[in-house]
Amino acid sequence: MAPSRSYYATLKTVMICFNTIIFVVGCTMVALGLWIKLGSTSFVRVLGSTSVNFVHIGYFCIVVGIMVAMLGFIGCWGAVKESRCLLRMYFLIMLVIFIAEITAAVVVFAFTQFARSVILDKSLTALKKKYSGYKHDDIVSYGWNAFMLKLNCCGVHNYTDFSGSAFQIRTNLTYPKSCCKDPMSSACNGHNVSSVVINQEGCFHKLVSLVKEKSLLLGGAATGAALLELAAMIVSLMLYVKLV
């Protein structure tokens, strides 16, 4: 018995709705990738060459986002045209992406702590060896100053990270003006470490909080996309079978 047209219409409608959402998710990933790419300059300046991975993550989000958006379009078009060829291609591509996402999630989870320790070590080394001071225009100093002023933080862990650093040896100061809550204040003299004068929290903790905040957004989007992809695969397979 041939399936009723109402059943076809229901499957097509569900398929189109799923893939419209998938298209929007793809566009969101592209936007997030552009945000990471455009904001990665500050991270590179602060953390050095190790942080080039931030740029790679941005490119990854852009590429994957474009692929997901195109896939959403193919799914919609295949459902509208009732094309078995497009639906088969859609299902196979979606399956590959779904497996890749699961694999990537496992790898990221496994190496999170390792990556965190490497970044912590590299950022502290860059601060101690290459930071020159407030308003210096070399790439490391400029990045660190912008970072500390924007996030209201001081050093990697706190102001004591400048102890024994190239900055302290050259200036004999305990901390730079960029650690101060008000760099123009007379109390910001490089020696007064009062919590009223300088930011007590280290930048690494602020960075971790920022990354966690963005990770929740990215993780939520990825989880939602994975569930939609799974549902869309099931619907596309059902529609494919019924078109025989």
C-alpha positions in Angstrom: 0.0 0.0 0.0 1.4 3.3 -1.1 1.9 5.8 1.8 -0.6 8.6 1.9 0.4 12.0 0.7 -0.3 13.4 4.2 2.4 11.2 5.5 4.8 12.5 2.9 3.8 16.0 3.7 4.4 15.5 7.4 7.9 14.0 6.8 8.8 16.8 4.4 7.6 19.5 6.8 9.6 18.0 9.7 12.7 17.6 7.4 12.4 21.2 6.3 12.0 22.5 9.9 15.0 20.5 11.1 17.2 21.7 8.4 16.1 25.3 8.7 17.3 25.2 12.3 20.5 23.4 11.2 21.1 26.2 8.7 20.7 28.8 11.4 23.1 26.8 13.7 25.6 26.7 10.9 25.4 30.5 10.5 25.8 30.9 14.2 29.0 28.8 14.2 30.4 31.0 11.4 29.6 34.1 13.5 31.3 32.6 16.5 34.3 31.6 14.4 34.6 35.1 13.2 34.5 36.4 16.8 37.2 34.0 17.8 39.4 34.9 14.8 39.0 38.7 15.3 39.6 38.4 19.0 42.6 36.0 18.7 45.1 38.8 18.3 45.1 39.7 22.0 45.6 36.1 23.0 48.5 35.7 20.6 50.2 38.8 22.0 49.8 37.6 25.6 50.5 33.9 25.3 52.9 33.9 22.3 52.9 31.4 19.5 51.2 28.6 21.5 48.0 30.6 21.4 47.8 30.3 17.6 45.4 27.4 18.3 42.8 30.1 19.1 43.1 31.2 15.5 42.7 27.6 14.3 39.6 27.1 16.4 38.1 30.2 14.8 38.9 28.8 11.3 37.5 25.4 12.3 34.2 27.0 13.5 33.9 29.0 10.2 34.6 26.0 8.0 32.3 23.7 9.9 29.6 26.3 10.1 29.7 26.8 6.4 29.4 23.0 5.9 26.5 22.7 8.3 24.7 25.7 6.7 25.1 24.1 3.2 24.0 20.8 4.6 20.9 22.4 6.0 20.2 23.8 2.6 20.7 20.4 0.9 18.3 18.8 3.3 15.6 21.4 2.7 16.0 21.2 -1.1 16.1 17.4 -1.1 12.8 17.3 0.9 11.1 19.9 -1.2 12.1 18.1 -4.5 11.7 14.6 -3.0 15.1 13.7 -4.4 16.4 10.4 -3.3 19.9 11.3 -4.5 20.1 14.4 -2.4 18.6 12.7 0.6 21.1 9.8 0.4 24.0 12.3 0.0 22.5 14.3 2.9 22.3 11.3 5.2 25.9 10.1 4.5 27.4 13.5 5.0 25.4 14.1 8.1 26.6 10.7 9.5 30.3 11.6 8.8 29.9 15.0 10.5 28.1 13.4 13.5 30.9 10.8 14.0 33.5 13.6 13.6 31.8 15.8 16.3 31.7 12.9 18.8 35.4 12.1 18.1 36.3 15.8 18.5 34.4 16.1 21.8 36.2 13.1 23.2 39.6 14.5 22.2 38.9 17.9 23.6 37.7 16.4 26.9 40.8 14.2 27.2 43.3 17.0 26.6 41.7 19.9 28.4 43.8 19.7 31.6 47.0 19.2 29.6 46.3 22.2 27.4 45.5 24.3 30.4 48.8 23.5 32.1 50.7 24.2 28.9 49.0 27.6 28.4 49.6 28.5 32.1 53.3 27.7 31.8 53.8 29.6 28.5 51.9 32.7 29.6 53.9 33.0 32.8 57.2 32.5 30.9 56.2 35.2 28.4 55.3 37.6 31.2 58.6 37.1 33.1 60.9 37.2 30.1 59.3 39.5 27.5 57.1 42.0 29.3 58.6 45.5 29.3 56.1 47.7 31.0 53.1 50.0 30.7 52.6 51.8 27.3 55.5 49.8 25.7 54.6 49.0 22.1 56.4 45.6 21.7 53.9 42.9 20.9 54.0 41.0 24.3 53.9 44.2 26.4 51.1 45.7 24.3 49.0 42.5 24.5 49.5 42.0 28.3 48.7 45.7 29.0 45.5 45.5 26.9 44.6 42.2 28.6 45.1 43.4 32.2 43.3 46.7 31.6 40.3 45.0 29.9 39.9 42.1 32.3 40.9 44.1 35.4 43.5 41.6 36.4 47.2 41.6 37.2 49.8 39.0 36.2 49.1 35.4 35.5 48.3 34.4 39.1 48.6 37.8 40.7 51.0 40.8 41.0 53.7 38.6 42.5 54.4 37.1 39.1 56.4 40.2 38.3 58.9 39.3 41.0 62.3 38.5 39.4 60.9 39.3 36.0 62.8 41.3 33.3 60.3 44.2 34.0 61.2 44.3 37.7 64.9 44.0 37.1 64.8 46.9 34.7 62.4 49.2 36.6 62.7 48.0 40.2 58.9 48.2 40.4 56.7 45.5 41.9 54.0 45.8 39.2 53.2 47.9 36.1 50.5 50.6 35.9 48.3 48.4 33.9 47.7 46.4 37.1 46.1 49.4 38.8 42.4 50.1 39.0 43.2 53.6 38.0 46.6 53.8 36.2 46.6 57.6 36.5 46.2 57.6 40.3 49.2 58.8 42.4 48.7 55.7 44.5 49.6 53.6 41.5 53.3 53.9 42.1 54.5 50.4 41.4 54.9 49.6 45.1 51.5 50.0 46.8 49.9 46.6 46.6 46.7 47.5 48.4 43.5 46.0 47.0 42.2 49.5 46.7 45.0 50.4 44.3 45.6 47.3 42.2 43.6 44.4 40.9 44.4 41.4 43.0 43.1 38.6 40.8 45.4 37.0 38.2 44.5 37.1 34.5 44.7 33.3 34.1 41.7 32.8 36.3 39.8 35.6 34.4 40.7 33.9 31.1 39.5 30.5 32.3 36.2 32.1 33.4 35.9 33.8 30.0 36.7 30.6 28.1 34.2 28.6 30.2 31.5 31.2 29.5 32.1 30.9 25.7 32.5 27.1 26.0 29.0 26.8 27.5 27.7 28.7 24.5 29.7 26.6 22.1 28.9 23.4 23.9 25.2 24.2 24.0 25.2 25.0 20.3 27.2 21.8 19.5 24.9 19.6 21.7 21.8 21.1 20.1 23.3 20.7 16.6 24.2 17.0 17.3 20.6 16.2 18.5 19.1 18.0 15.5 21.5 16.2 13.2 20.5 12.8 14.7 16.9 13.6 14.4 17.3 14.9 10.8 19.2 11.7 9.8 16.3 9.6 11.1 13.7 11.7 9.2 15.8 11.8 6.0 16.2 8.0 6.1 12.5 7.6 6.6 11.7 9.9 3.8 14.3 8.2 1.6 12.7 4.8 2.3 9.2 6.0 1.6 10.2 7.4 -1.7 11.1 4.0 -3.1 
